[in-house]
Amino acid sequence: MADPTSGAQNVTFPSGGEQAHGYLALPPTGRGPGLLVIQEWWGLTTHMTSMVDRFAAEGFLALAPDLYGGATTHDRAEAAELLARLPTERAVWDLRGSIDFLLEHPALVGDAVAVVGFCMGGGFALRLAAQEGDKVAAVVPFYGLPREPGYDYRGLTAHVLGHFAEYDKGLPAEVVDEAAILIGEATDRRPEIHFYPAGHAFMNDENLLGTYDPLQAKVAWRRTLSFLRGHLG
């Protein structure tokens, strides 16, 4: 059953004239470059808050907005229903508000942020980076792309690192390759794309799909940290 009160929220910020919520973690030094972490279709679960904490421990001011308003689930059918009920534009409003919140945060170092997204969040990460332009310096989608075929990436100025799974039936390599071409055409810069010998959601250590791969997760994690540090300082 979906849990409407996950308890993960610890920060509130304005978004589109309303209030949005999320989970924020500061780095050990108290200041750092900003990083937006966008959830999978399960919601702002313990796995997502642990990812925020891991990024914060590595020096980032990390925020995961709660796109489902507190609801979480470990059931696929309920996750699909939560995603279906999520208006794309409402989610984008919350995400844009999240970026502004980070950019105005007193603990922020720098004048742009990075965005990392997982599955559903990977598609939102690329969409957000295209809409926000120079506010986003780097974007890292994990096994996720915008759902529209031939999505228009014009406006995207961020450097792109993509992590995808070789055995992901829902996101075949030819679809990823086509997106990489479109991103390259929009930015005049080839994105860095990696395919891993793993299944979808290989980073998720809750292993809800039975596809968690600790070795590939470690490789992707190290690549992500190096990439973010290279483009955020």
N, C-alpha and C positions, 0 to 999 in steps of 0.2 A: 504493500500500500504506500502511496505517496505520503510523505511526512510534510505537512504544511508549516511546521515550526522547527526547522533544522537547528536553529540556535547559533548558526555560524556567523550571522551578521554582527559586525562590530563598528560599522561606520555608516553614516547617512550623508547624502550629498544631493544638491539640486540637479534636476534633469528634465528638460522640456517643460519647465514651469511646475513640475511635481517633485516628489522626493524619491530617490533611488537608494538602494542599500547594497552593502558589500562587505567583504572581509579584507582588511588592510593589515599588513605586517611591515614593520620598519627594520632596516638593517642594524646590525650590532653597533655601528658607529652613530646611528641616529639620523644619518643623511645618506642619500644615494640616488642613482639614476632611476627614473620611473619606469615601471613595468606593469602593464595591464595583462591579467591572466583571465582568459575567457573559458567558461565551463563547457563540459560535455553535455549531452542531452539528459544526463542523470540529475542535473542541478548542481547547486553549490554543496557538494558532498564533502565528506572527510578527506577523500583523495584530493579534491581541488584545494581545500584549505591547506593541506599538507604540502602541495606544490607551491602555494604562495609562501609558506614558511620556509621551504627549501630555497626559493629564489631570494627571499629576504636574508637568509643566512649567508648567501653568496654576495651580499652587498646591495641588493636592489630594494627600492621602495615599491613594494608589490601590492597590487589591489586586484581582487576578483569581484566584479559586480555580480549581484544575485539577480539573474534574469527571470527567475521563476517566483520571485517574491517569497522565498523561504521554503518552497516545496522541493523535496528530493525524493528519489525512488531508486530502487535496484531492480525494478521490474521493466522489461523491455516494452511491453504494451503500454504501461503507464508513461514511460519515458517518451514514447512516440506520441502519446496524447498530449503531454505537456509541451512538446515541441510544436505540435500542430496548433495548439492554442496560443502560442507565442507570436504576436504580430511582429513581423520583421522590422517595420519602422519603429515600433515601440522599443524593441531591443536595441536598435541602432541609436535611438535617442538616449537610452540609458548608457550605452557604451560611449557616446560622445560626451555625455556628462561626466563619465568616469575619467576620460582623458583630461577634461578641463579641471576636474578635481585634483588630479595628480599634478598638472602643470602649475596649479596655484598652491600646492602643498608646501609648507615651509621646510619640509625635510627633503625636497627635491633638489637634485644636482643636475644642471643642464637645462636646456630650453626645448627639448623634445623627449618623447617617451618611446618605448618599444611595446609591441603587442605580441603575446603568445596565445594561441588558441588550440583547443583539442576537439577533434571530430566536428560537431556542430560549431564549436568555438573557432575552429580553424577557418571555416568559411566566413564567419563574422569578422575574424581578425583581418582578412584580406579586404573585405568589403569596407570595414572601418578605415583601414589605412588608405584606401583609394579615396574615401570621402574627406578625410582629415588632412591629406597632403603632408606639408612639412611638419605638422605636429607629431608625426610618427616617423622616427628615424629607422626603425627596423621592425620587421614582422616575421613571425615564425609560426606557420600553420602545421599542426600535427594531424595527418590523415583526415584533412577536411578542406573543402573548397566551397565557394558560393554555389548554391543549388541551381542557379540559372545557367544553362549551357551557353557558352560564348560570353560570359560575363564581361562587361566593359571595365577594364582596369585603369582607364584614363583618370589622372589625378593622383595615381600612386607614385610617390617619390621615394618610399622607404626601400631599403635593401631587404631582400626576401630570402629566407632559408626555409625550405620545405622538407618535412619528414613524412614519408609515405611507406605503406606496407606492401610487399610483393604479393601477399596472399589475401589482399583486401578485395573481396568480390563486389563490394559496394562502390569502390573507387578504383577502377582498373587503371593500369599504367598509361594507356592511350589517352584517357581523360586528363590525367595529371600532365602528360606531355603537351596536350593542347593548351591547358591553362598556362604552362610555362612559356609557351610561344606567345600567347596573348600578353602575359606580363612583360616579357622581353620587348614586344612591340610597343607597349604603352610606356615603358620606362627607358628604353634604349639601353637596358642593362639586363644581362642574363641572370635569372634567379638561380640560387644554389639549391639543387634538388637532390635528395638522397632517398633511395629505396632500401628497405631493410627486409631481410629474409624472415618475416614475421607476419602475424595477422593484425587486423584492425585493433586499435587501442592497446598496442603492445607496451605503452608507457603506464597503463593503469594498473597499479599493484593491488587494487581490490579484485582484479581478475574476474570481472563480471561476465565477460564473454569467453573466458578460458584462453585468452590470447596473450596474457602478460608474458613478456620476455625480458628478464632482468638484464641479460647481456646487451641486447639491442637497446634497451632503455638507457643503459649506462652510456653507450656510444652516443646516442641522440642527445642525452643530457650534456655531455662534455662538449659536443659540437655546438649546442645551443648557447652555453655559457661563453664559449670563445667568440661566437658570432655576436652576441649581445655586447660583450665587453669591447669588441672591436668597433662597434658602431655607436655605442653610447658613452664610451670612455670609462 
